[in-house]
Amino acid sequence: MKKLSLLLSILVSTFVFGCAHSSRIVTGNPRPSLSEDAVKIYSSMPKRAEEIAIVNGVDAWLQLNHRAVSEMKKQAARVGANGLLIENSNLSGWTGAQVTGKAVYVH
């Protein structure tokens, strides 16, 4: 009975809190890490920007892409990017939010 209660608690927690994660592929020269608060969101490539990495974010909880973007900002900050260029955002009831972009350093 305890195992069933534990399993039920885990399933409910996963359903309520969802699952957001991100990944990155370094394509340029990383810089020292920054705070994620220092990462600015862009919808077009800023002038004098240098690409550091490709980043992807996924949030399985319905259609909340802000958590996916928040995870992407963390990845960008880890490689020293002060900007995040959002290139594609796909919201689906089946797969959740899928966001892709580039971590950039703006001079």
PyRosetta script that sets phi, psi and omega in degrees:
from pyrosetta import init, pose_from_sequence

init()
pose = pose_from_sequence("MKKLSLLLSILVSTFVFGCAHSSRIVTGNPRPSLSEDAVKIYSSMPKRAEEIAIVNGVDAWLQLNHRAVSEMKKQAARVGANGLLIENSNLSGWTGAQVTGKAVYVH")
pose.set_psi(1, -37.8)
pose.set_omega(1, 179.0)
pose.set_phi(2, -64.6)
pose.set_psi(2, -38.1)
pose.set_omega(2, 179.3)
pose.set_phi(3, -64.3)
pose.set_psi(3, -39.8)
pose.set_omega(3, 178.7)
pose.set_phi(4, -64.9)
pose.set_psi(4, -41.3)
pose.set_omega(4, 178.3)
pose.set_phi(5, -64.4)
pose.set_psi(5, -42.0)
pose.set_omega(5, 178.9)
pose.set_phi(6, -64.1)
pose.set_psi(6, -45.5)
pose.set_omega(6, 178.8)
pose.set_phi(7, -61.9)
pose.set_psi(7, -43.7)
pose.set_omega(7, 178.8)
pose.set_phi(8, -62.8)
pose.set_psi(8, -41.0)
pose.set_omega(8, 178.0)
pose.set_phi(9, -62.4)
pose.set_psi(9, -42.2)
pose.set_omega(9, 178.9)
pose.set_phi(10, -64.2)
pose.set_psi(10, -45.1)
pose.set_omega(10, 179.9)
pose.set_phi(11, -63.3)
pose.set_psi(11, -42.9)
pose.set_omega(11, 179.6)
pose.set_phi(12, -65.4)
pose.set_psi(12, -42.8)
pose.set_omega(12, 178.4)
pose.set_phi(13, -61.3)
pose.set_psi(13, -43.0)
pose.set_omega(13, 178.5)
pose.set_phi(14, -63.3)
pose.set_psi(14, -41.2)
pose.set_omega(14, -180.0)
pose.set_phi(15, -67.2)
pose.set_psi(15, -43.7)
pose.set_omega(15, -176.8)
pose.set_phi(16, -71.1)
pose.set_psi(16, -45.2)
pose.set_omega(16, -173.9)
pose.set_phi(17, -93.3)
pose.set_psi(17, -14.4)
pose.set_omega(17, 178.1)
pose.set_phi(18, 68.7)
pose.set_psi(18, -169.4)
pose.set_omega(18, -177.5)
pose.set_phi(19, -144.2)
pose.set_psi(19, 112.0)
pose.set_omega(19, 177.1)
pose.set_phi(20, -115.9)
pose.set_psi(20, 136.0)
pose.set_omega(20, 176.4)
pose.set_phi(21, -150.4)
pose.set_psi(21, 167.9)
pose.set_omega(21, -179.1)
pose.set_phi(22, -146.6)
pose.set_psi(22, 166.3)
pose.set_omega(22, 177.2)
pose.set_phi(23, -145.5)
pose.set_psi(23, 165.3)
pose.set_omega(23, 178.9)
pose.set_phi(24, -145.3)
pose.set_psi(24, 152.4)
pose.set_omega(24, 172.6)
pose.set_phi(25, -126.3)
pose.set_psi(25, 116.0)
pose.set_omega(25, -178.3)
pose.set_phi(26, -73.0)
pose.set_psi(26, 126.0)
pose.set_omega(26, -178.1)
pose.set_phi(27, -120.0)
pose.set_psi(27, -9.5)
pose.set_omega(27, -177.8)
pose.set_phi(28, -134.3)
pose.set_psi(28, -153.5)
pose.set_omega(28, -178.8)
pose.set_phi(29, -94.0)
pose.set_psi(29, 112.1)
pose.set_omega(29, 177.8)
pose.set_phi(30, -64.1)
pose.set_psi(30, 154.5)
pose.set_omega(30, 177.7)
pose.set_phi(31, -120.8)
pose.set_psi(31, 173.8)
pose.set_omega(31, 176.5)
pose.set_phi(32, -59.5)
pose.set_psi(32, 145.6)
pose.set_omega(32, -178.7)
pose.set_phi(33, -58.5)
pose.set_psi(33, 149.4)
pose.set_omega(33, 177.6)
pose.set_phi(34, -123.8)
pose.set_psi(34, 171.8)
pose.set_omega(34, 171.4)
pose.set_phi(35, -76.1)
pose.set_psi(35, 143.9)
pose.set_omega(35, 178.3)
pose.set_phi(36, -63.1)
pose.set_psi(36, -21.5)
pose.set_omega(36, 177.1)
pose.set_phi(37, -68.3)
pose.set_psi(37, -20.1)
pose.set_omega(37, 179.8)
pose.set_phi(38, -82.6)
pose.set_psi(38, -7.7)
pose.set_omega(38, -177.0)
pose.set_phi(39, -89.1)
pose.set_psi(39, 119.1)
pose.set_omega(39, -179.9)
pose.set_phi(40, -96.3)
pose.set_psi(40, 142.2)
pose.set_omega(40, -179.9)
pose.set_phi(41, -89.0)
pose.set_psi(41, 134.2)
pose.set_omega(41, 178.1)
pose.set_phi(42, -124.7)
pose.set_psi(42, 148.4)
pose.set_omega(42, 175.0)
pose.set_phi(43, -103.7)
pose.set_psi(43, -12.3)
pose.set_omega(43, 173.5)
pose.set_phi(44, -141.3)
pose.set_psi(44, 155.8)
pose.set_omega(44, -175.5)
pose.set_phi(45, -64.3)
pose.set_psi(45, 120.9)
pose.set_omega(45, 178.7)
pose.set_phi(46, -71.0)
pose.set_psi(46, 154.7)
pose.set_omega(46, 175.6)
pose.set_phi(47, -65.0)
pose.set_psi(47, 148.8)
pose.set_omega(47, 179.0)
pose.set_phi(48, 59.4)
pose.set_psi(48, 35.5)
pose.set_omega(48, 178.4)
pose.set_phi(49, -101.8)
pose.set_psi(49, 141.8)
pose.set_omega(49, 179.7)
pose.set_phi(50, -118.5)
pose.set_psi(50, 123.5)
pose.set_omega(50, 179.6)
pose.set_phi(51, -71.3)
pose.set_psi(51, 132.5)
pose.set_omega(51, 177.6)
pose.set_phi(52, -110.0)
pose.set_psi(52, -38.6)
pose.set_omega(52, -175.9)
pose.set_phi(53, -158.0)
pose.set_psi(53, 159.2)
pose.set_omega(53, 169.1)
pose.set_phi(54, -97.3)
pose.set_psi(54, 130.8)
pose.set_omega(54, -178.9)
pose.set_phi(55, -124.9)
pose.set_psi(55, 146.3)
pose.set_omega(55, 178.4)
pose.set_phi(56, -130.3)
pose.set_psi(56, 142.9)
pose.set_omega(56, 176.2)
pose.set_phi(57, -131.5)
pose.set_psi(57, 142.3)
pose.set_omega(57, 179.7)
pose.set_phi(58, -135.2)
pose.set_psi(58, 135.6)
pose.set_omega(58, 172.9)
pose.set_phi(59, -130.8)
pose.set_psi(59, 114.1)
pose.set_omega(59, -175.8)
pose.set_phi(60, -76.2)
pose.set_psi(60, -7.6)
pose.set_omega(60, -176.5)
pose.set_phi(61, -84.3)
pose.set_psi(61, 101.5)
pose.set_omega(61, 178.3)
pose.set_phi(62, 41.9)
pose.set_psi(62, -116.0)
pose.set_omega(62, -174.1)
pose.set_phi(63, -128.4)
pose.set_psi(63, 48.5)
pose.set_omega(63, -178.7)
pose.set_phi(64, -103.2)
pose.set_psi(64, 91.7)
pose.set_omega(64, -177.4)
pose.set_phi(65, -82.6)
pose.set_psi(65, -9.9)
pose.set_omega(65, 179.9)
pose.set_phi(66, -65.0)
pose.set_psi(66, -31.5)
pose.set_omega(66, 177.2)
pose.set_phi(67, -72.4)
pose.set_psi(67, -36.2)
pose.set_omega(67, 176.6)
pose.set_phi(68, -63.6)
pose.set_psi(68, -43.3)
pose.set_omega(68, 179.3)
pose.set_phi(69, -66.0)
pose.set_psi(69, -38.7)
pose.set_omega(69, 177.4)
pose.set_phi(70, -60.5)
pose.set_psi(70, -42.1)
pose.set_omega(70, 177.0)
pose.set_phi(71, -65.3)
pose.set_psi(71, -37.0)
pose.set_omega(71, 178.5)
pose.set_phi(72, -66.0)
pose.set_psi(72, -38.1)
pose.set_omega(72, 177.6)
pose.set_phi(73, -61.9)
pose.set_psi(73, -37.9)
pose.set_omega(73, 177.6)
pose.set_phi(74, -62.7)
pose.set_psi(74, -44.7)
pose.set_omega(74, 178.9)
pose.set_phi(75, -63.0)
pose.set_psi(75, -42.7)
pose.set_omega(75, 179.5)
pose.set_phi(76, -62.3)
pose.set_psi(76, -44.1)
pose.set_omega(76, -179.6)
pose.set_phi(77, -63.1)
pose.set_psi(77, -34.3)
pose.set_omega(77, -179.4)
pose.set_phi(78, -64.7)
pose.set_psi(78, -28.1)
pose.set_omega(78, 179.2)
pose.set_phi(79, -99.7)
pose.set_psi(79, 9.4)
pose.set_omega(79, 175.4)
pose.set_phi(80, 84.2)
pose.set_psi(80, 16.1)
pose.set_omega(80, 178.4)
pose.set_phi(81, -79.5)
pose.set_psi(81, 140.0)
pose.set_omega(81, 175.3)
pose.set_phi(82, -106.7)
pose.set_psi(82, 9.1)
pose.set_omega(82, 177.9)
pose.set_phi(83, -145.3)
pose.set_psi(83, 152.5)
pose.set_omega(83, 177.2)
pose.set_phi(84, -132.7)
pose.set_psi(84, 113.1)
pose.set_omega(84, 178.7)
pose.set_phi(85, -91.4)
pose.set_psi(85, 112.0)
pose.set_omega(85, 178.4)
pose.set_phi(86, -82.0)
pose.set_psi(86, 120.9)
pose.set_omega(86, -177.5)
pose.set_phi(87, -103.5)
pose.set_psi(87, -34.5)
pose.set_omega(87, -176.2)
pose.set_phi(88, -150.4)
pose.set_psi(88, 138.0)
pose.set_omega(88, 176.9)
pose.set_phi(89, -135.7)
pose.set_psi(89, 122.0)
pose.set_omega(89, -177.8)
pose.set_phi(90, -121.6)
pose.set_psi(90, 117.7)
pose.set_omega(90, 178.8)
pose.set_phi(91, -109.3)
pose.set_psi(91, 126.5)
pose.set_omega(91, -178.2)
pose.set_phi(92, -143.3)
pose.set_psi(92, 139.5)
pose.set_omega(92, 175.9)
pose.set_phi(93, -66.0)
pose.set_psi(93, -21.9)
pose.set_omega(93, -178.7)
pose.set_phi(94, -86.9)
pose.set_psi(94, -41.2)
pose.set_omega(94, -174.4)
pose.set_phi(95, -111.6)
pose.set_psi(95, -4.5)
pose.set_omega(95, -178.4)
pose.set_phi(96, 81.9)
pose.set_psi(96, -153.1)
pose.set_omega(96, -179.0)
pose.set_phi(97, -96.0)
pose.set_psi(97, 131.2)
pose.set_omega(97, 175.5)
pose.set_phi(98, -126.7)
pose.set_psi(98, 119.9)
pose.set_omega(98, -175.5)
pose.set_phi(99, -126.0)
pose.set_psi(99, 136.3)
pose.set_omega(99, 176.1)
pose.set_phi(100, -125.6)
pose.set_psi(100, 152.4)
pose.set_omega(100, -179.7)
pose.set_phi(101, -172.2)
pose.set_psi(101, -169.9)
pose.set_omega(101, -179.3)
pose.set_phi(102, -125.8)
pose.set_psi(102, 135.5)
pose.set_omega(102, 171.5)
pose.set_phi(103, -85.5)
pose.set_psi(103, 123.8)
pose.set_omega(103, -175.5)
pose.set_phi(104, -128.2)
pose.set_psi(104, 155.4)
pose.set_omega(104, 171.8)
pose.set_phi(105, -111.6)
pose.set_psi(105, 121.2)
pose.set_omega(105, -179.6)
pose.set_phi(106, -98.8)
pose.set_psi(106, 121.1)
pose.set_omega(106, -179.3)
pose.set_phi(107, -75.8)
pose.dump_pdb("model.pdb")
